[in-house]
Amino acid sequence: MELKSKKVTVQKSAEELCSFLSDVKNFELLMPENTSKFEVIREDAFVFALKGMPEIALEVKEVQSPNKVVLGAMSDKIPFTLEGQISEIDDTSSEAELLFSGEFNAMMAMMIKGPITKFLETLTDQMAAV
């Protein structure tokens, strides 16, 4: 299953945005209001939970500065990646979109598509605001 967020303009250079997304503690600023838990567990990993959902641990898997940051699930139970793609507009702004990619059976994909789409939308809205 692959989902794409909308593209948003961020008032940071591509380099600044890539650094921001590479620092896992900054994801707390991007989380939705219904986040019930957010905890940095390593320099490159954090765990979060949304109300009514299981905890998810993510770690930085790859950084290709200044254009890409890939986070991946630490658990094999729900294998997925969240990729931030960044394009420079000029020295002070960039464009970003998030790509969610995971291997799920049809039933699971149907159940999580809506919440994940909303989650991606929240992350990109918050990214545009920071």
C-alpha positions as CSV (number, residue, x, y, z in Angstrom):
1,M,0.0,0.0,0.0
2,E,1.4,3.4,-1.0
3,L,-0.1,6.7,0.1
4,K,1.2,10.2,-0.8
5,S,0.5,13.4,1.1
6,K,-0.1,16.7,-0.6
7,K,2.9,18.9,-1.4
8,V,3.4,21.8,1.0
9,T,5.7,24.8,0.9
10,V,7.9,25.1,4.0
11,Q,9.7,28.3,5.0
12,K,13.0,26.6,5.4
13,S,15.7,25.8,2.8
14,A,15.8,22.2,1.7
15,E,19.0,21.7,3.8
16,E,17.3,23.1,6.9
17,L,14.1,21.0,6.4
18,C,16.2,17.8,5.8
19,S,18.1,18.5,9.1
20,F,14.8,19.2,10.9
21,L,13.2,15.9,9.7
22,S,16.4,14.0,10.5
23,D,16.2,15.0,14.1
24,V,13.6,12.7,15.6
25,K,12.7,14.9,18.5
26,N,11.3,17.4,16.0
27,F,8.5,15.0,15.1
28,E,6.8,15.9,18.4
29,L,6.1,19.3,16.9
30,L,4.4,17.6,13.8
31,M,2.2,15.1,15.7
32,P,-1.6,15.5,15.7
33,E,-3.5,16.7,18.7
34,N,-4.7,13.2,19.5
35,T,-1.2,11.9,20.2
36,S,-1.3,10.1,23.5
37,K,2.4,9.3,23.7
38,F,5.6,10.6,22.2
39,E,9.0,9.5,23.4
40,V,12.5,9.7,21.9
41,I,14.1,6.3,22.6
42,R,17.4,6.8,20.8
43,E,19.1,9.6,19.0
44,D,17.6,8.2,15.7
45,A,14.3,6.7,17.0
46,F,11.1,7.5,18.7
47,V,7.9,5.9,19.7
48,F,4.4,7.4,19.5
49,A,0.8,6.5,19.9
50,L,-2.4,8.1,18.8
51,K,-5.5,7.7,20.9
52,G,-7.1,4.3,20.2
53,M,-4.1,3.0,18.2
54,P,-1.2,0.8,19.1
55,E,2.3,2.3,19.8
56,I,4.5,2.7,16.7
57,A,8.3,2.9,16.9
58,L,10.1,4.7,14.0
59,E,13.8,5.0,13.3
60,V,15.7,7.0,10.8
61,K,16.7,4.5,8.1
62,E,18.3,6.8,5.5
63,V,19.1,10.5,4.9
64,Q,20.1,11.8,1.5
65,S,20.6,15.5,2.3
66,P,19.0,17.7,1.3
67,N,16.3,15.8,-0.6
68,K,15.2,12.8,1.3
69,V,14.7,11.4,4.8
70,V,13.3,7.9,5.3
71,L,11.9,6.6,8.6
72,G,11.0,3.0,9.0
73,A,9.0,1.0,11.5
74,M,11.2,-0.8,14.1
75,S,8.8,-3.7,14.4
76,D,8.3,-6.4,11.8
77,K,4.6,-6.7,12.8
78,I,3.7,-3.6,10.8
79,P,6.5,-3.1,8.3
80,F,6.3,0.3,6.6
81,T,8.4,3.4,5.7
82,L,7.6,7.1,5.8
83,E,9.7,9.0,3.3
84,G,10.0,12.8,3.3
85,Q,10.8,14.1,-0.2
86,I,12.2,17.6,-0.3
87,S,12.7,20.0,-3.2
88,E,14.4,23.3,-3.0
89,I,12.4,26.3,-4.2
90,D,14.9,29.0,-3.2
91,D,17.4,29.8,-0.3
92,T,14.6,30.2,2.2
93,S,11.8,27.8,1.2
94,S,11.3,24.3,0.0
95,E,8.5,22.0,-1.0
96,A,7.9,18.7,0.8
97,E,5.7,15.7,0.5
98,L,5.4,12.5,2.5
99,L,5.2,9.0,1.1
100,F,3.9,6.1,3.1
101,S,4.7,2.6,1.9
102,G,3.9,-0.7,3.6
103,E,3.0,-4.3,3.1
104,F,-0.5,-5.0,4.4
105,N,-3.2,-7.6,3.7
106,A,-6.3,-6.2,2.0
107,M,-8.3,-6.1,5.3
108,M,-5.6,-4.3,7.2
109,A,-5.0,-1.9,4.3
110,M,-8.7,-1.0,4.2
111,M,-8.8,-0.3,8.0
112,I,-5.7,1.9,8.1
113,K,-5.9,3.8,4.9
114,G,-8.2,6.6,6.3
115,P,-6.3,7.1,9.5
116,I,-2.9,7.1,7.8
117,T,-4.1,9.5,5.1
118,K,-5.3,11.9,7.9
119,F,-2.0,11.4,9.8
120,L,0.1,12.3,6.7
121,E,-2.1,15.4,6.1
122,T,-1.6,16.5,9.7
123,L,2.2,16.0,9.5
124,T,2.5,18.1,6.3
125,D,0.2,20.8,7.6
126,Q,2.3,21.0,10.8
127,M,5.5,21.0,8.7
128,A,4.3,24.0,6.7
129,A,3.6,25.8,9.9
130,V,6.9,25.3,11.7
